[in-house]
Amino acid sequence: MIIGSLGAGEVAQAFAIHLLKAGHQVLLSNSRGPSSLEQLVSKLDKGARAVTMDEAAKAPIVVLAVPWPKVEEVLGKLPDWEGRILIDATNHFLLPSMELADLKGRVSSEIVSELAPSAKVVKALNTLYASNLARDPKVGKGRRVIFVSGDAGAKAEVGGLLKGLGFAVIDLGSLNEGGRAQQVGNGLAGVDLVQFGD
Ligand SMILES: NC(=O)c1ccc[n+]([C@@H]2O[C@H](COP(=O)([O-])OP(=O)(O)OC[C@H]3O[C@@H](n4cnc5c(N)ncnc54)[C@H](OP(=O)(O)O)[C@@H]3O)[C@@H](O)[C@H]2O)c1
């Protein structure tokens, strides 16, 4: 598969390691353009490419992995999503304070969904520290868990992709319900869970 990434930092790289190892293609992008990512790409496995943000966003599955204060700007610049899948890996930290943005009781992924109205949004990858996400998903006889919430069809596709990488996937329902549980500040944030059995 081809997976685009808006952002090429810690989370994007941690996910890319697994995708590339499994033979997928990864299109990495940032605000500074493809030339700023050449060195990074040369260190990654075959299948990684540095592209513009527009190119990354055209992939069938796209990961949003930019700082929360940049989300509106990033999504505002991109063309229509036309039903493509957007994995929201963000957490709503403000920078540099690392205080949480005031969402006025809303769910951060629902805000993302409003900013990318024709995308099928799946909240995933945000609960693990990037250093844990980068690790082998197989832990003894168990598998590291990734939670998913959001669009049903897109969750099935993203879930299949994640399982193919070796992760266990737990479906938490809608963005409103599961997305809230996954959101930083709530119960599952930072939890690194290993599932044994099916
Ligand atoms: N680090 C973690 O452990 C962790 C875990 C789970 C979730 N998260 C969340 O995931 C998101 C990414 O975190 P991270 O740790 O990967 O951050 P990071 O290492 O700082 O990387 C952020 C990436 O976003 C790019 N970026 C920044 N502003 C941009 C813009 N306006 N347009 C396009 N690209 C832009 C940066 O590149 P340029 O500045 O060169 O454009 C960089 O490649 C955040 O929302 C964070 O809260 C982080």
PDBQT file of the ligand as one rigid body, heavy atoms in Angstrom, charges set to zero:
ROOT
HETATM    1  N1  LIG A 201       6.089  12.190  20.129  1.00  0.00    +0.000 N 
HETATM    2  C1  LIG A 201       5.203  11.370  20.675  1.00  0.00    +0.000 C 
HETATM    3  O1  LIG A 201       5.547  10.536  21.542  1.00  0.00    +0.000 OA
HETATM    4  C2  LIG A 201       3.771  11.426  20.234  1.00  0.00    +0.000 A 
HETATM    5  C3  LIG A 201       2.961  10.311  20.496  1.00  0.00    +0.000 A 
HETATM    6  C4  LIG A 201       1.642  10.300  20.050  1.00  0.00    +0.000 A 
HETATM    7  C5  LIG A 201       1.129  11.406  19.367  1.00  0.00    +0.000 A 
HETATM    8  N2  LIG A 201       1.921  12.507  19.160  1.00  0.00    +0.000 N 
HETATM    9  C6  LIG A 201       1.321  13.616  18.421  1.00  0.00    +0.000 C 
HETATM   10  O2  LIG A 201       1.638  13.447  17.040  1.00  0.00    +0.000 OA
HETATM   11  C7  LIG A 201       1.867  14.700  16.414  1.00  0.00    +0.000 C 
HETATM   12  C8  LIG A 201       3.294  14.724  15.882  1.00  0.00    +0.000 C 
HETATM   13  O3  LIG A 201       4.186  14.580  16.975  1.00  0.00    +0.000 OA
HETATM   14  P1  LIG A 201       5.736  14.296  16.764  1.00  0.00    +0.000 P 
HETATM   15  O4  LIG A 201       6.271  13.974  18.102  1.00  0.00    +0.000 OA
HETATM   16  O5  LIG A 201       5.945  13.393  15.629  1.00  0.00    +0.000 OA
HETATM   17  O6  LIG A 201       6.220  15.780  16.393  1.00  0.00    +0.000 OA
HETATM   18  P2  LIG A 201       7.618  16.205  15.776  1.00  0.00    +0.000 P 
HETATM   19  O7  LIG A 201       8.646  15.159  15.986  1.00  0.00    +0.000 OA
HETATM   20  O8  LIG A 201       7.856  17.580  16.274  1.00  0.00    +0.000 OA
HETATM   21  O9  LIG A 201       7.299  16.270  14.216  1.00  0.00    +0.000 OA
HETATM   22  C9  LIG A 201       6.346  17.156  13.715  1.00  0.00    +0.000 C 
HETATM   23  C10 LIG A 201       6.402  17.105  12.198  1.00  0.00    +0.000 C 
HETATM   24  O10 LIG A 201       5.420  18.012  11.696  1.00  0.00    +0.000 OA
HETATM   25  C11 LIG A 201       6.036  18.851  10.720  1.00  0.00    +0.000 C 
HETATM   26  N3  LIG A 201       5.359  20.142  10.688  1.00  0.00    +0.000 N 
HETATM   27  C12 LIG A 201       5.335  21.107  11.630  1.00  0.00    +0.000 A 
HETATM   28  N4  LIG A 201       4.609  22.159  11.215  1.00  0.00    +0.000 NA
HETATM   29  C13 LIG A 201       4.176  21.833   9.976  1.00  0.00    +0.000 A 
HETATM   30  C14 LIG A 201       3.386  22.522   9.022  1.00  0.00    +0.000 A 
HETATM   31  N5  LIG A 201       2.889  23.738   9.249  1.00  0.00    +0.000 N 
HETATM   32  N6  LIG A 201       3.146  21.901   7.859  1.00  0.00    +0.000 NA
HETATM   33  C15 LIG A 201       3.642  20.673   7.614  1.00  0.00    +0.000 A 
HETATM   34  N7  LIG A 201       4.390  19.962   8.472  1.00  0.00    +0.000 NA
HETATM   35  C16 LIG A 201       4.656  20.558   9.649  1.00  0.00    +0.000 A 
HETATM   36  C17 LIG A 201       7.478  18.982  11.204  1.00  0.00    +0.000 C 
HETATM   37  O11 LIG A 201       8.337  19.334  10.160  1.00  0.00    +0.000 OA
HETATM   38  P3  LIG A 201       8.705  20.870   9.819  1.00  0.00    +0.000 P 
HETATM   39  O12 LIG A 201       8.717  21.621  11.121  1.00  0.00    +0.000 OA
HETATM   40  O13 LIG A 201      10.021  20.764   9.175  1.00  0.00    +0.000 OA
HETATM   41  O14 LIG A 201       7.624  21.289   8.903  1.00  0.00    +0.000 OA
HETATM   42  C18 LIG A 201       7.755  17.546  11.643  1.00  0.00    +0.000 C 
HETATM   43  O15 LIG A 201       8.110  16.754  10.538  1.00  0.00    +0.000 OA
HETATM   44  C19 LIG A 201       1.598  15.758  17.486  1.00  0.00    +0.000 C 
HETATM   45  O16 LIG A 201       0.264  16.183  17.379  1.00  0.00    +0.000 OA
HETATM   46  C20 LIG A 201       1.830  14.997  18.794  1.00  0.00    +0.000 C 
HETATM   47  O17 LIG A 201       1.105  15.549  19.887  1.00  0.00    +0.000 OA
HETATM   48  C21 LIG A 201       3.228  12.530  19.557  1.00  0.00    +0.000 A 
ENDROOT
TORSDOF 0
